[in-house]
Amino acid sequence: MQKIKRDDLVKVIAGKDKDKTGKVLRVKDGKVIVEGVNMVTKHAKQSQSNPQGGIVQTEAPLDASNVMLVVDGKTTRVGFEMKDGKKVRVAKATGKVID
């Protein structure tokens, strides 16, 4: 089970975009893509999906260790507990069950 999942609200705690918050768009192999964070410029060739081509701004992956989950407006570490036979994520700061 992963500590950070898609659609979670996270805050960046390290790097050039430190203190920015955003929604997680994708999680893969210990990397996360956060909406509006770690923007990079790419040169896109013309294609049917992109008839104009040109320079495109897009989000690049961040390491999952550089983001922290935000629960009730407060950053928190994530722990796991067993509730009713299911493993659930728990906010360490508040003890609240996340999902």
Buried (B, 14 or more C-beta within 10 A) or exposed (E): EEBBBEEBBBBBEEEEBEEBBBEBBEBEEEBBBBEEBBEEEEEEEEEEEEEEEEEEEEBEBBEBEBBBBBBEEEBBEBEEEEEEEEEBBBBEBEEEEBE
